[in-house]
Amino acid sequence: MGRLAKSLNSMMLLGGASLVVWNLLLDERAKQSMRAAADQVVNLGSHLLNIYMEPNQMANDEAAAAYNKAWVEQQWREAGY
């Protein structure tokens, strides 16, 4: 139980320090910049998660398949077949 209490105390201390910094030290422009950065991080994380969870999505896309087929045919023509 001691480890859990230490972790909770650390989280509460970190949260309190974050609130002080957010409310007292940052002006409105800095807060907007922080929100925009957080939104970008969330969007990138979501994009990476989608790519990780659906690695073969591009292969299933008809446009990507047609492009790949045309490229392979061109390579075979250039090789003389």
mmCIF file of the N, C-alpha and C atoms, coordinates in Angstrom:
data_MODEL
# 
_entry.id   MODEL 
# 
loop_
_atom_site.group_PDB 
_atom_site.id 
_atom_site.type_symbol 
_atom_site.label_atom_id 
_atom_site.label_alt_id 
_atom_site.label_comp_id 
_atom_site.label_asym_id 
_atom_site.label_entity_id 
_atom_site.label_seq_id 
_atom_site.pdbx_PDB_ins_code 
_atom_site.Cartn_x 
_atom_site.Cartn_y 
_atom_site.Cartn_z 
_atom_site.occupancy 
_atom_site.B_iso_or_equiv 
_atom_site.pdbx_formal_charge 
_atom_site.auth_seq_id 
_atom_site.auth_comp_id 
_atom_site.auth_asym_id 
_atom_site.auth_atom_id 
_atom_site.pdbx_PDB_model_num 
ATOM 1   N N  . MET A 1 1  ? 0.818  -1.192 0.000   1.00 0.00 ? 1  MET A N  1 
ATOM 2   C CA . MET A 1 1  ? 0.000  0.000  0.000   1.00 0.00 ? 1  MET A CA 1 
ATOM 3   C C  . MET A 1 1  ? 0.862  1.254  0.000   1.00 0.00 ? 1  MET A C  1 
ATOM 4   N N  . GLY A 1 2  ? 2.076  1.164  0.524   1.00 0.00 ? 2  GLY A N  1 
ATOM 5   C CA . GLY A 1 2  ? 2.955  2.314  0.568   1.00 0.00 ? 2  GLY A CA 1 
ATOM 6   C C  . GLY A 1 2  ? 3.341  2.805  -0.820  1.00 0.00 ? 2  GLY A C  1 
ATOM 7   N N  . ARG A 1 3  ? 3.540  1.875  -1.735  1.00 0.00 ? 3  ARG A N  1 
ATOM 8   C CA . ARG A 1 3  ? 3.912  2.256  -3.093  1.00 0.00 ? 3  ARG A CA 1 
ATOM 9   C C  . ARG A 1 3  ? 2.767  2.998  -3.789  1.00 0.00 ? 3  ARG A C  1 
ATOM 10  N N  . LEU A 1 4  ? 1.546  2.540  -3.567  1.00 0.00 ? 4  LEU A N  1 
ATOM 11  C CA . LEU A 1 4  ? 0.380  3.196  -4.141  1.00 0.00 ? 4  LEU A CA 1 
ATOM 12  C C  . LEU A 1 4  ? 0.212  4.599  -3.568  1.00 0.00 ? 4  LEU A C  1 
ATOM 13  N N  . ALA A 1 5  ? 0.415  4.741  -2.271  1.00 0.00 ? 5  ALA A N  1 
ATOM 14  C CA . ALA A 1 5  ? 0.289  6.056  -1.633  1.00 0.00 ? 5  ALA A CA 1 
ATOM 15  C C  . ALA A 1 5  ? 1.349  7.014  -2.158  1.00 0.00 ? 5  ALA A C  1 
ATOM 16  N N  . LYS A 1 6  ? 2.571  6.536  -2.352  1.00 0.00 ? 6  LYS A N  1 
ATOM 17  C CA . LYS A 1 6  ? 3.628  7.382  -2.899  1.00 0.00 ? 6  LYS A CA 1 
ATOM 18  C C  . LYS A 1 6  ? 3.302  7.821  -4.317  1.00 0.00 ? 6  LYS A C  1 
ATOM 19  N N  . SER A 1 7  ? 2.777  6.887  -5.101  1.00 0.00 ? 7  SER A N  1 
ATOM 20  C CA . SER A 1 7  ? 2.408  7.222  -6.477  1.00 0.00 ? 7  SER A CA 1 
ATOM 21  C C  . SER A 1 7  ? 1.291  8.249  -6.513  1.00 0.00 ? 7  SER A C  1 
ATOM 22  N N  . LEU A 1 8  ? 0.284  8.067  -5.680  1.00 0.00 ? 8  LEU A N  1 
ATOM 23  C CA . LEU A 1 8  ? -0.824 9.020  -5.630  1.00 0.00 ? 8  LEU A CA 1 
ATOM 24  C C  . LEU A 1 8  ? -0.355 10.387 -5.155  1.00 0.00 ? 8  LEU A C  1 
ATOM 25  N N  . ASN A 1 9  ? 0.513  10.414 -4.148  1.00 0.00 ? 9  ASN A N  1 
ATOM 26  C CA . ASN A 1 9  ? 1.048  11.689 -3.672  1.00 0.00 ? 9  ASN A CA 1 
ATOM 27  C C  . ASN A 1 9  ? 1.857  12.393 -4.766  1.00 0.00 ? 9  ASN A C  1 
ATOM 28  N N  . SER A 1 10 ? 2.634  11.631 -5.506  1.00 0.00 ? 10 SER A N  1 
ATOM 29  C CA . SER A 1 10 ? 3.410  12.220 -6.594  1.00 0.00 ? 10 SER A CA 1 
ATOM 30  C C  . SER A 1 10 ? 2.498  12.773 -7.680  1.00 0.00 ? 10 SER A C  1 
ATOM 31  N N  . MET A 1 11 ? 1.438  12.041 -7.996  1.00 0.00 ? 11 MET A N  1 
ATOM 32  C CA . MET A 1 11 ? 0.494  12.511 -9.003  1.00 0.00 ? 11 MET A CA 1 
ATOM 33  C C  . MET A 1 11 ? -0.228 13.774 -8.540  1.00 0.00 ? 11 MET A C  1 
ATOM 34  N N  . MET A 1 12 ? -0.597 13.816 -7.277  1.00 0.00 ? 12 MET A N  1 
ATOM 35  C CA . MET A 1 12 ? -1.269 15.005 -6.746  1.00 0.00 ? 12 MET A CA 1 
ATOM 36  C C  . MET A 1 12 ? -0.322 16.202 -6.750  1.00 0.00 ? 12 MET A C  1 
ATOM 37  N N  . LEU A 1 13 ? 0.936  15.995 -6.386  1.00 0.00 ? 13 LEU A N  1 
ATOM 38  C CA . LEU A 1 13 ? 1.918  17.070 -6.391  1.00 0.00 ? 13 LEU A CA 1 
ATOM 39  C C  . LEU A 1 13 ? 2.155  17.581 -7.812  1.00 0.00 ? 13 LEU A C  1 
ATOM 40  N N  . LEU A 1 14 ? 2.283  16.672 -8.759  1.00 0.00 ? 14 LEU A N  1 
ATOM 41  C CA . LEU A 1 14 ? 2.473  17.047 -10.156 1.00 0.00 ? 14 LEU A CA 1 
ATOM 42  C C  . LEU A 1 14 ? 1.248  17.789 -10.689 1.00 0.00 ? 14 LEU A C  1 
ATOM 43  N N  . GLY A 1 15 ? 0.061  17.308 -10.358 1.00 0.00 ? 15 GLY A N  1 
ATOM 44  C CA . GLY A 1 15 ? -1.161 17.985 -10.783 1.00 0.00 ? 15 GLY A CA 1 
ATOM 45  C C  . GLY A 1 15 ? -1.274 19.381 -10.191 1.00 0.00 ? 15 GLY A C  1 
ATOM 46  N N  . GLY A 1 16 ? -0.945 19.531 -8.912  1.00 0.00 ? 16 GLY A N  1 
ATOM 47  C CA . GLY A 1 16 ? -0.984 20.845 -8.270  1.00 0.00 ? 16 GLY A CA 1 
ATOM 48  C C  . GLY A 1 16 ? 0.014  21.808 -8.888  1.00 0.00 ? 16 GLY A C  1 
ATOM 49  N N  . ALA A 1 17 ? 1.214  21.324 -9.147  1.00 0.00 ? 17 ALA A N  1 
ATOM 50  C CA . ALA A 1 17 ? 2.224  22.174 -9.779  1.00 0.00 ? 17 ALA A CA 1 
ATOM 51  C C  . ALA A 1 17 ? 1.788  22.575 -11.186 1.00 0.00 ? 17 ALA A C  1 
ATOM 52  N N  . SER A 1 18 ? 1.179  21.648 -11.907 1.00 0.00 ? 18 SER A N  1 
ATOM 53  C CA . SER A 1 18 ? 0.691  21.960 -13.252 1.00 0.00 ? 18 SER A CA 1 
ATOM 54  C C  . SER A 1 18 ? -0.396 23.023 -13.216 1.00 0.00 ? 18 SER A C  1 
ATOM 55  N N  . LEU A 1 19 ? -1.309 22.918 -12.236 1.00 0.00 ? 19 LEU A N  1 
ATOM 56  C CA . LEU A 1 19 ? -2.363 23.929 -12.107 1.00 0.00 ? 19 LEU A CA 1 
ATOM 57  C C  . LEU A 1 19 ? -1.790 25.301 -11.783 1.00 0.00 ? 19 LEU A C  1 
ATOM 58  N N  . VAL A 1 20 ? -0.794 25.352 -10.914 1.00 0.00 ? 20 VAL A N  1 
ATOM 59  C CA . VAL A 1 20 ? -0.171 26.636 -10.566 1.00 0.00 ? 20 VAL A CA 1 
ATOM 60  C C  . VAL A 1 20 ? 0.487  27.241 -11.796 1.00 0.00 ? 20 VAL A C  1 
ATOM 61  N N  . VAL A 1 21 ? 1.236  26.434 -12.532 1.00 0.00 ? 21 VAL A N  1 
ATOM 62  C CA . VAL A 1 21 ? 1.904  26.943 -13.735 1.00 0.00 ? 21 VAL A CA 1 
ATOM 63  C C  . VAL A 1 21 ? 0.868  27.402 -14.742 1.00 0.00 ? 21 VAL A C  1 
ATOM 64  N N  . TRP A 1 22 ? -0.181 26.605 -14.951 1.00 0.00 ? 22 TRP A N  1 
ATOM 65  C CA . TRP A 1 22 ? -1.200 26.927 -15.949 1.00 0.00 ? 22 TRP A CA 1 
ATOM 66  C C  . TRP A 1 22 ? -1.923 28.229 -15.601 1.00 0.00 ? 22 TRP A C  1 
ATOM 67  N N  . ASN A 1 23 ? -2.333 28.368 -14.345 1.00 0.00 ? 23 ASN A N  1 
ATOM 68  C CA . ASN A 1 23 ? -3.163 29.521 -13.955 1.00 0.00 ? 23 ASN A CA 1 
ATOM 69  C C  . ASN A 1 23 ? -2.372 30.783 -13.637 1.00 0.00 ? 23 ASN A C  1 
ATOM 70  N N  . LEU A 1 24 ? -1.172 30.637 -13.121 1.00 0.00 ? 24 LEU A N  1 
ATOM 71  C CA . LEU A 1 24 ? -0.447 31.822 -12.667 1.00 0.00 ? 24 LEU A CA 1 
ATOM 72  C C  . LEU A 1 24 ? 0.673  32.268 -13.606 1.00 0.00 ? 24 LEU A C  1 
ATOM 73  N N  . LEU A 1 25 ? 1.308  31.354 -14.282 1.00 0.00 ? 25 LEU A N  1 
ATOM 74  C CA . LEU A 1 25 ? 2.494  31.717 -15.035 1.00 0.00 ? 25 LEU A CA 1 
ATOM 75  C C  . LEU A 1 25 ? 2.279  31.860 -16.540 1.00 0.00 ? 25 LEU A C  1 
ATOM 76  N N  . LEU A 1 26 ? 1.216  31.277 -17.076 1.00 0.00 ? 26 LEU A N  1 
ATOM 77  C CA . LEU A 1 26 ? 1.000  31.336 -18.514 1.00 0.00 ? 26 LEU A CA 1 
ATOM 78  C C  . LEU A 1 26 ? -0.027 32.406 -18.868 1.00 0.00 ? 26 LEU A C  1 
ATOM 79  N N  . ASP A 1 27 ? 0.275  33.183 -19.914 1.00 0.00 ? 27 ASP A N  1 
ATOM 80  C CA . ASP A 1 27 ? -0.721 34.137 -20.407 1.00 0.00 ? 27 ASP A CA 1 
ATOM 81  C C  . ASP A 1 27 ? -1.628 33.421 -21.415 1.00 0.00 ? 27 ASP A C  1 
ATOM 82  N N  . GLU A 1 28 ? -2.622 34.135 -21.935 1.00 0.00 ? 28 GLU A N  1 
ATOM 83  C CA . GLU A 1 28 ? -3.617 33.504 -22.808 1.00 0.00 ? 28 GLU A CA 1 
ATOM 84  C C  . GLU A 1 28 ? -2.994 32.980 -24.104 1.00 0.00 ? 28 GLU A C  1 
ATOM 85  N N  . ARG A 1 29 ? -2.025 33.696 -24.656 1.00 0.00 ? 29 ARG A N  1 
ATOM 86  C CA . ARG A 1 29 ? -1.371 33.250 -25.882 1.00 0.00 ? 29 ARG A CA 1 
ATOM 87  C C  . ARG A 1 29 ? -0.615 31.939 -25.654 1.00 0.00 ? 29 ARG A C  1 
ATOM 88  N N  . ALA A 1 30 ? 0.055  31.839 -24.525 1.00 0.00 ? 30 ALA A N  1 
ATOM 89  C CA . ALA A 1 30 ? 0.786  30.607 -24.206 1.00 0.00 ? 30 ALA A CA 1 
ATOM 90  C C  . ALA A 1 30 ? -0.180 29.448 -23.983 1.00 0.00 ? 30 ALA A C  1 
ATOM 91  N N  . LYS A 1 31 ? -1.320 29.714 -23.359 1.00 0.00 ? 31 LYS A N  1 
ATOM 92  C CA . LYS A 1 31 ? -2.318 28.655 -23.145 1.00 0.00 ? 31 LYS A CA 1 
ATOM 93  C C  . LYS A 1 31 ? -2.866 28.157 -24.470 1.00 0.00 ? 31 LYS A C  1 
ATOM 94  N N  . GLN A 1 32 ? -3.130 29.079 -25.409 1.00 0.00 ? 32 GLN A N  1 
ATOM 95  C CA . GLN A 1 32 ? -3.614 28.666 -26.725 1.00 0.00 ? 32 GLN A CA 1 
ATOM 96  C C  . GLN A 1 32 ? -2.565 27.840 -27.459 1.00 0.00 ? 32 GLN A C  1 
ATOM 97  N N  . SER A 1 33 ? -1.309 28.234 -27.330 1.00 0.00 ? 33 SER A N  1 
ATOM 98  C CA . SER A 1 33 ? -0.224 27.489 -27.961 1.00 0.00 ? 33 SER A CA 1 
ATOM 99  C C  . SER A 1 33 ? -0.121 26.081 -27.368 1.00 0.00 ? 33 SER A C  1 
ATOM 100 N N  . MET A 1 34 ? -0.257 25.972 -26.065 1.00 0.00 ? 34 MET A N  1 
ATOM 101 C CA . MET A 1 34 ? -0.199 24.663 -25.406 1.00 0.00 ? 34 MET A CA 1 
ATOM 102 C C  . MET A 1 34 ? -1.369 23.784 -25.843 1.00 0.00 ? 34 MET A C  1 
ATOM 103 N N  . ARG A 1 35 ? -2.560 24.377 -25.969 1.00 0.00 ? 35 ARG A N  1 
ATOM 104 C CA . ARG A 1 35 ? -3.729 23.615 -26.424 1.00 0.00 ? 35 ARG A CA 1 
ATOM 105 C C  . ARG A 1 35 ? -3.517 23.125 -27.852 1.00 0.00 ? 35 ARG A C  1 
ATOM 106 N N  . ALA A 1 36 ? -2.982 24.001 -28.715 1.00 0.00 ? 36 ALA A N  1 
ATOM 107 C CA . ALA A 1 36 ? -2.739 23.616 -30.104 1.00 0.00 ? 36 ALA A CA 1 
ATOM 108 C C  . ALA A 1 36 ? -1.707 22.488 -30.173 1.00 0.00 ? 36 ALA A C  1 
ATOM 109 N N  . ALA A 1 37 ? -0.668 22.579 -29.374 1.00 0.00 ? 37 ALA A N  1 
ATOM 110 C CA . ALA A 1 37 ? 0.349  21.523 -29.353 1.00 0.00 ? 37 ALA A CA 1 
ATOM 111 C C  . ALA A 1 37 ? -0.248 20.210 -28.850 1.00 0.00 ? 37 ALA A C  1 
ATOM 112 N N  . ALA A 1 38 ? -1.082 20.278 -27.830 1.00 0.00 ? 38 ALA A N  1 
ATOM 113 C CA . ALA A 1 38 ? -1.726 19.071 -27.313 1.00 0.00 ? 38 ALA A CA 1 
ATOM 114 C C  . ALA A 1 38 ? -2.646 18.459 -28.363 1.00 0.00 ? 38 ALA A C  1 
ATOM 115 N N  . ASP A 1 39 ? -3.376 19.292 -29.104 1.00 0.00 ? 39 ASP A N  1 
ATOM 116 C CA . ASP A 1 39 ? -4.237 18.779 -30.165 1.00 0.00 ? 39 ASP A CA 1 
ATOM 117 C C  . ASP A 1 39 ? -3.426 18.072 -31.244 1.00 0.00 ? 39 ASP A C  1 
ATOM 118 N N  . GLN A 1 40 ? -2.276 18.651 -31.604 1.00 0.00 ? 40 GLN A N  1 
ATOM 119 C CA . GLN A 1 40 ? -1.426 18.029 -32.611 1.00 0.00 ? 40 GLN A CA 1 
ATOM 120 C C  . GLN A 1 40 ? -0.887 16.684 -32.130 1.00 0.00 ? 40 GLN A C  1 
ATOM 121 N N  . VAL A 1 41 ? -0.512 16.610 -30.861 1.00 0.00 ? 41 VAL A N  1 
ATOM 122 C CA . VAL A 1 41 ? -0.002 15.361 -30.302 1.00 0.00 ? 41 VAL A CA 1 
ATOM 123 C C  . VAL A 1 41 ? -1.098 14.297 -30.303 1.00 0.00 ? 41 VAL A C  1 
ATOM 124 N N  . VAL A 1 42 ? -2.311 14.686 -29.936 1.00 0.00 ? 42 VAL A N  1 
ATOM 125 C CA . VAL A 1 42 ? -3.425 13.741 -29.924 1.00 0.00 ? 42 VAL A CA 1 
ATOM 126 C C  . VAL A 1 42 ? -3.724 13.263 -31.341 1.00 0.00 ? 42 VAL A C  1 
ATOM 127 N N  . ASN A 1 43 ? -3.742 14.184 -32.311 1.00 0.00 ? 43 ASN A N  1 
ATOM 128 C CA . ASN A 1 43 ? -4.015 13.795 -33.697 1.00 0.00 ? 43 ASN A CA 1 
ATOM 129 C C  . ASN A 1 43 ? -2.936 12.857 -34.236 1.00 0.00 ? 43 ASN A C  1 
ATOM 130 N N  . LEU A 1 44 ? -1.674 13.160 -33.939 1.00 0.00 ? 44 LEU A N  1 
ATOM 131 C CA . LEU A 1 44 ? -0.587 12.303 -34.398 1.00 0.00 ? 44 LEU A CA 1 
ATOM 132 C C  . LEU A 1 44 ? -0.672 10.928 -33.739 1.00 0.00 ? 44 LEU A C  1 
ATOM 133 N N  . GLY A 1 45 ? -0.956 10.904 -32.454 1.00 0.00 ? 45 GLY A N  1 
ATOM 134 C CA . GLY A 1 45 ? -1.100 9.622  -31.763 1.00 0.00 ? 45 GLY A CA 1 
ATOM 135 C C  . GLY A 1 45 ? -2.237 8.796  -32.331 1.00 0.00 ? 45 GLY A C  1 
ATOM 136 N N  . SER A 1 46 ? -3.339 9.444  -32.624 1.00 0.00 ? 46 SER A N  1 
ATOM 137 C CA . SER A 1 46 ? -4.479 8.750  -33.219 1.00 0.00 ? 46 SER A CA 1 
ATOM 138 C C  . SER A 1 46 ? -4.122 8.214  -34.600 1.00 0.00 ? 46 SER A C  1 
ATOM 139 N N  . HIS A 1 47 ? -3.432 9.030  -35.387 1.00 0.00 ? 47 HIS A N  1 
ATOM 140 C CA . HIS A 1 47 ? -3.019 8.598  -36.721 1.00 0.00 ? 47 HIS A CA 1 
ATOM 141 C C  . HIS A 1 47 ? -2.079 7.396  -36.642 1.00 0.00 ? 47 HIS A C  1 
ATOM 142 N N  . LEU A 1 48 ? -1.106 7.459  -35.750 1.00 0.00 ? 48 LEU A N  1 
ATOM 143 C CA . LEU A 1 48 ? -0.164 6.345  -35.607 1.00 0.00 ? 48 LEU A CA 1 
ATOM 144 C C  . LEU A 1 48 ? -0.865 5.083  -35.110 1.00 0.00 ? 48 LEU A C  1 
ATOM 145 N N  . LEU A 1 49 ? -1.819 5.246  -34.201 1.00 0.00 ? 49 LEU A N  1 
ATOM 146 C CA . LEU A 1 49 ? -2.573 4.095  -33.705 1.00 0.00 ? 49 LEU A CA 1 
ATOM 147 C C  . LEU A 1 49 ? -3.391 3.469  -34.823 1.00 0.00 ? 49 LEU A C  1 
ATOM 148 N N  . ASN A 1 50 ? -4.005 4.299  -35.658 1.00 0.00 ? 50 ASN A N  1 
ATOM 149 C CA . ASN A 1 50 ? -4.777 3.770  -36.789 1.00 0.00 ? 50 ASN A CA 1 
ATOM 150 C C  . ASN A 1 50 ? -3.883 3.035  -37.769 1.00 0.00 ? 50 ASN A C  1 
ATOM 151 N N  . ILE A 1 51 ? -2.691 3.573  -38.025 1.00 0.00 ? 51 ILE A N  1 
ATOM 152 C CA . ILE A 1 51 ? -1.762 2.897  -38.928 1.00 0.00 ? 51 ILE A CA 1 
ATOM 153 C C  . ILE A 1 51 ? -1.318 1.565  -38.327 1.00 0.00 ? 51 ILE A C  1 
ATOM 154 N N  . TYR A 1 52 ? -1.059 1.556  -37.031 1.00 0.00 ? 52 TYR A N  1 
ATOM 155 C CA . TYR A 1 52 ? -0.602 0.328  -36.376 1.00 0.00 ? 52 TYR A CA 1 
ATOM 156 C C  . TYR A 1 52 ? -1.705 -0.726 -36.371 1.00 0.00 ? 52 TYR A C  1 
ATOM 157 N N  . MET A 1 53 ? -2.941 -0.297 -36.131 1.00 0.00 ? 53 MET A N  1 
ATOM 158 C CA . MET A 1 53 ? -4.035 -1.255 -36.026 1.00 0.00 ? 53 MET A CA 1 
ATOM 159 C C  . MET A 1 53 ? -4.495 -1.746 -37.399 1.00 0.00 ? 53 MET A C  1 
ATOM 160 N N  . GLU A 1 54 ? -4.281 -0.964 -38.453 1.00 0.00 ? 54 GLU A N  1 
ATOM 161 C CA . GLU A 1 54 ? -4.710 -1.324 -39.802 1.00 0.00 ? 54 GLU A CA 1 
ATOM 162 C C  . GLU A 1 54 ? -3.505 -1.263 -40.752 1.00 0.00 ? 54 GLU A C  1 
ATOM 163 N N  . PRO A 1 55 ? -2.499 -2.110 -40.586 1.00 0.00 ? 55 PRO A N  1 
ATOM 164 C CA . PRO A 1 55 ? -1.288 -1.988 -41.411 1.00 0.00 ? 55 PRO A CA 1 
ATOM 165 C C  . PRO A 1 55 ? -1.520 -2.302 -42.886 1.00 0.00 ? 55 PRO A C  1 
ATOM 166 N N  . ASN A 1 56 ? -2.533 -3.077 -43.213 1.00 0.00 ? 56 ASN A N  1 
ATOM 167 C CA . ASN A 1 56 ? -2.769 -3.463 -44.606 1.00 0.00 ? 56 ASN A CA 1 
ATOM 168 C C  . ASN A 1 56 ? -3.860 -2.640 -45.258 1.00 0.00 ? 56 ASN A C  1 
ATOM 169 N N  . GLN A 1 57 ? -4.228 -1.531 -44.656 1.00 0.00 ? 57 GLN A N  1 
ATOM 170 C CA . GLN A 1 57 ? -5.306 -0.721 -45.187 1.00 0.00 ? 57 GLN A CA 1 
ATOM 171 C C  . GLN A 1 57 ? -4.974 -0.198 -46.582 1.00 0.00 ? 57 GLN A C  1 
ATOM 172 N N  . MET A 1 58 ? -3.739 0.232  -46.815 1.00 0.00 ? 58 MET A N  1 
ATOM 173 C CA . MET A 1 58 ? -3.372 0.758  -48.121 1.00 0.00 ? 58 MET A CA 1 
ATOM 174 C C  . MET A 1 58 ? -3.441 -0.333 -49.183 1.00 0.00 ? 58 MET A C  1 
ATOM 175 N N  . ALA A 1 59 ? -3.093 -1.550 -48.824 1.00 0.00 ? 59 ALA A N  1 
ATOM 176 C CA . ALA A 1 59 ? -3.154 -2.641 -49.782 1.00 0.00 ? 59 ALA A CA 1 
ATOM 177 C C  . ALA A 1 59 ? -4.597 -2.939 -50.182 1.00 0.00 ? 59 ALA A C  1 
ATOM 178 N N  . ASN A 1 60 ? -5.546 -2.657 -49.308 1.00 0.00 ? 60 ASN A N  1 
ATOM 179 C CA . ASN A 1 60 ? -6.942 -2.902 -49.610 1.00 0.00 ? 60 ASN A CA 1 
ATOM 180 C C  . ASN A 1 60 ? -7.564 -1.755 -50.396 1.00 0.00 ? 60 ASN A C  1 
ATOM 181 N N  . ASP A 1 61 ? -6.909 -0.623 -50.436 1.00 0.00 ? 61 ASP A N  1 
ATOM 182 C CA . ASP A 1 61 ? -7.433 0.529  -51.146 1.00 0.00 ? 61 ASP A CA 1 
ATOM 183 C C  . ASP A 1 61 ? -7.327 0.282  -52.652 1.00 0.00 ? 61 ASP A C  1 
ATOM 184 N N  . GLU A 1 62 ? -8.420 0.462  -53.376 1.00 0.00 ? 62 GLU A N  1 
ATOM 185 C CA . GLU A 1 62 ? -8.434 0.168  -54.808 1.00 0.00 ? 62 GLU A CA 1 
ATOM 186 C C  . GLU A 1 62 ? -7.500 1.084  -55.594 1.00 0.00 ? 62 GLU A C  1 
ATOM 187 N N  . ALA A 1 63 ? -7.444 2.358  -55.228 1.00 0.00 ? 63 ALA A N  1 
ATOM 188 C CA . ALA A 1 63 ? -6.570 3.283  -55.942 1.00 0.00 ? 63 ALA A CA 1 
ATOM 189 C C  . ALA A 1 63 ? -5.104 2.895  -55.736 1.00 0.00 ? 63 ALA A C  1 
ATOM 190 N N  . ALA A 1 64 ? -4.742 2.525  -54.520 1.00 0.00 ? 64 ALA A N  1 
ATOM 191 C CA . ALA A 1 64 ? -3.364 2.108  -54.249 1.00 0.00 ? 64 ALA A CA 1 
ATOM 192 C C  . ALA A 1 64 ? -3.041 0.818  -54.988 1.00 0.00 ? 64 ALA A C  1 
ATOM 193 N N  . ALA A 1 65 ? -4.012 -0.084 -55.057 1.00 0.00 ? 65 ALA A N  1 
ATOM 194 C CA . ALA A 1 65 ? -3.783 -1.347 -55.771 1.00 0.00 ? 65 ALA A CA 1 
ATOM 195 C C  . ALA A 1 65 ? -3.594 -1.097 -57.264 1.00 0.00 ? 65 ALA A C  1 
ATOM 196 N N  . ALA A 1 66 ? -4.399 -0.201 -57.830 1.00 0.00 ? 66 ALA A N  1 
ATOM 197 C CA . ALA A 1 66 ? -4.259 0.113  -59.257 1.00 0.00 ? 66 ALA A CA 1 
ATOM 198 C C  . ALA A 1 66 ? -2.913 0.771  -59.543 1.00 0.00 ? 66 ALA A C  1 
ATOM 199 N N  . TYR A 1 67 ? -2.484 1.678  -58.661 1.00 0.00 ? 67 TYR A N  1 
ATOM 200 C CA . TYR A 1 67 ? -1.181 2.325  -58.831 1.00 0.00 ? 67 TYR A CA 1 
ATOM 201 C C  . TYR A 1 67 ? -0.056 1.298  -58.766 1.00 0.00 ? 67 TYR A C  1 
ATOM 202 N N  . ASN A 1 68 ? -0.128 0.409  -57.795 1.00 0.00 ? 68 ASN A N  1 
ATOM 203 C CA . ASN A 1 68 ? 0.913  -0.612 -57.653 1.00 0.00 ? 68 ASN A CA 1 
ATOM 204 C C  . ASN A 1 68 ? 0.944  -1.543 -58.860 1.00 0.00 ? 68 ASN A C  1 
ATOM 205 N N  . LYS A 1 69 ? -0.235 -1.911 -59.368 1.00 0.00 ? 69 LYS A N  1 
ATOM 206 C CA . LYS A 1 69 ? -0.302 -2.795 -60.533 1.00 0.00 ? 69 LYS A CA 1 
ATOM 207 C C  . LYS A 1 69 ? 0.317  -2.120 -61.756 1.00 0.00 ? 69 LYS A C  1 
ATOM 208 N N  . ALA A 1 70 ? -0.009 -0.844 -61.969 1.00 0.00 ? 70 ALA A N  1 
ATOM 209 C CA . ALA A 1 70 ? 0.552  -0.109 -63.107 1.00 0.00 ? 70 ALA A CA 1 
ATOM 210 C C  . ALA A 1 70 ? 2.065  0.012  -62.977 1.00 0.00 ? 70 ALA A C  1 
ATOM 211 N N  . TRP A 1 71 ? 2.557  0.237  -61.774 1.00 0.00 ? 71 TRP A N  1 
ATOM 212 C CA . TRP A 1 71 ? 3.997  0.368  -61.561 1.00 0.00 ? 71 TRP A CA 1 
ATOM 213 C C  . TRP A 1 71 ? 4.706  -0.952 -61.857 1.00 0.00 ? 71 TRP A C  1 
ATOM 214 N N  . VAL A 1 72 ? 4.122  -2.065 -61.393 1.00 0.00 ? 72 VAL A N  1 
ATOM 215 C CA . VAL A 1 72 ? 4.733  -3.374 -61.635 1.00 0.00 ? 72 VAL A CA 1 
ATOM 216 C C  . VAL A 1 72 ? 4.742  -3.689 -63.125 1.00 0.00 ? 72 VAL A C  1 
ATOM 217 N N  . GLU A 1 73 ? 3.638  -3.388 -63.828 1.00 0.00 ? 73 GLU A N  1 
ATOM 218 C CA . GLU A 1 73 ? 3.596  -3.626 -65.271 1.00 0.00 ? 73 GLU A CA 1 
ATOM 219 C C  . GLU A 1 73 ? 4.653  -2.799 -65.995 1.00 0.00 ? 73 GLU A C  1 
ATOM 220 N N  . GLN A 1 74 ? 4.846  -1.572 -65.581 1.00 0.00 ? 74 GLN A N  1 
ATOM 221 C CA . GLN A 1 74 ? 5.865  -0.711 -66.187 1.00 0.00 ? 74 GLN A CA 1 
ATOM 222 C C  . GLN A 1 74 ? 7.257  -1.283 -65.949 1.00 0.00 ? 74 GLN A C  1 
ATOM 223 N N  . GLN A 1 75 ? 7.509  -1.770 -64.770 1.00 0.00 ? 75 GLN A N  1 
ATOM 224 C CA . GLN A 1 75 ? 8.814  -2.349 -64.466 1.00 0.00 ? 75 GLN A CA 1 
ATOM 225 C C  . GLN A 1 75 ? 9.073  -3.583 -65.328 1.00 0.00 ? 75 GLN A C  1 
ATOM 226 N N  . TRP A 1 76 ? 8.055  -4.416 -65.532 1.00 0.00 ? 76 TRP A N  1 
ATOM 227 C CA . TRP A 1 76 ? 8.213  -5.601 -66.371 1.00 0.00 ? 76 TRP A CA 1 
ATOM 228 C C  . TRP A 1 76 ? 8.463  -5.198 -67.822 1.00 0.00 ? 76 TRP A C  1 
ATOM 229 N N  . ARG A 1 77 ? 7.759  -4.164 -68.326 1.00 0.00 ? 77 ARG A N  1 
ATOM 230 C CA . ARG A 1 77 ? 7.982  -3.697 -69.699 1.00 0.00 ? 77 ARG A CA 1 
ATOM 231 C C  . ARG A 1 77 ? 9.406  -3.190 -69.876 1.00 0.00 ? 77 ARG A C  1 
ATOM 232 N N  . GLU A 1 78 ? 9.885  -2.422 -68.891 1.00 0.00 ? 78 GLU A N  1 
ATOM 233 C CA . GLU A 1 78 ? 11.238 -1.884 -68.979 1.00 0.00 ? 78 GLU A CA 1 
ATOM 234 C C  . GLU A 1 78 ? 12.290 -2.990 -68.899 1.00 0.00 ? 78 GLU A C  1 
ATOM 235 N N  . ALA A 1 79 ? 11.950 -4.094 -68.266 1.00 0.00 ? 79 ALA A N  1 
ATOM 236 C CA . ALA A 1 79 ? 12.882 -5.216 -68.165 1.00 0.00 ? 79 ALA A CA 1 
ATOM 237 C C  . ALA A 1 79 ? 12.867 -6.058 -69.434 1.00 0.00 ? 79 ALA A C  1 
ATOM 238 N N  . GLY A 1 80 ? 11.909 -5.806 -70.340 1.00 0.00 ? 80 GLY A N  1 
ATOM 239 C CA . GLY A 1 80 ? 11.870 -6.525 -71.609 1.00 0.00 ? 80 GLY A CA 1 
ATOM 240 C C  . GLY A 1 80 ? 10.879 -7.679 -71.649 1.00 0.00 ? 80 GLY A C  1 
ATOM 241 N N  . TYR A 1 81 ? 9.992  -7.767 -70.701 1.00 0.00 ? 81 TYR A N  1 
ATOM 242 C CA . TYR A 1 81 ? 9.018  -8.848 -70.697 1.00 0.00 ? 81 TYR A CA 1 
ATOM 243 C C  . TYR A 1 81 ? 7.666  -8.370 -71.129 1.00 0.00 ? 81 TYR A C  1 
# 
